[in-house]
Amino acid sequence: MITLDPKLTALVLIDLQKGVLARELAPYTAEQLLTTAKGLADRFRHAGAIVVAVNVGFSKDFKDGLRQPVDQPMAIPPGGLSVEFSELVEGIAKPGDIFITKRQWSAFHGTELDLQLRRRGINTIVLAGVSTNIGVESTARQAWELGYNLILAEDGASSLSGEMHAFAVSKIFPRISRVAKSADLMI
């Protein structure tokens, strides 16, 4: 069990949006992930803690996307991403939550996430979302470097494969955070 102070803790939900959740996820399906994330968010709100809903979005022409040469570039469909790609899934965000749109993997780089959390006195972040080893891990790495206490809600995160999720959970997150099941987070 991990006991959290709702005045000092925020739940940060990464990329729980239509275009991302349409992909096949593992080890938790999109449906399982949403059930866990919505349950966590409801518990946090009920305790008076902050919930942050983060989505990733780009302009229609993708001119605001990263374009360095890489071996596996992001596949943009002809005509660009759909209008719905960046829309949060129904029921994830509620009035009073903080909304952040990112244009890269980390929810901190180029956004006001750090400012919003610090001005509210937050020193602990519980992370959940997609993908465990990309958006969630990138956000966690930067949060750790910024001095936040971190907890990964392991059953609130998923990836494009069980192996990618397992590697991040067993090899990366224990070095920069605590890892817990959502039911073991007391707020």
ZIFEN-V270776 format. One record per run of one state. SS is the DSSP state (hx for helix, st for strand, lp for the rest). FROM is the first residue (numbers start at 1). LEN is the number of residues. If there is no record, write none. Layout:
SS & FROM & LEN
SS & FROM & LEN
This chain:
lp & 1 & 1
st & 2 & 2
lp & 4 & 5
st & 9 & 6
lp & 15 & 2
st & 17 & 1
hx & 18 & 4
lp & 22 & 4
st & 26 & 1
lp & 27 & 3
hx & 30 & 18
lp & 48 & 2
st & 50 & 7
lp & 57 & 26
hx & 83 & 4
lp & 87 & 1
st & 88 & 1
lp & 89 & 9
st & 98 & 5
lp & 103 & 10
hx & 113 & 7
lp & 120 & 4
st & 124 & 7
lp & 131 & 1
hx & 132 & 14
lp & 146 & 3
st & 149 & 11
lp & 160 & 2
hx & 162 & 15
lp & 177 & 1
st & 178 & 3
lp & 181 & 1
hx & 182 & 3
st & 185 & 2
lp & 187 & 1
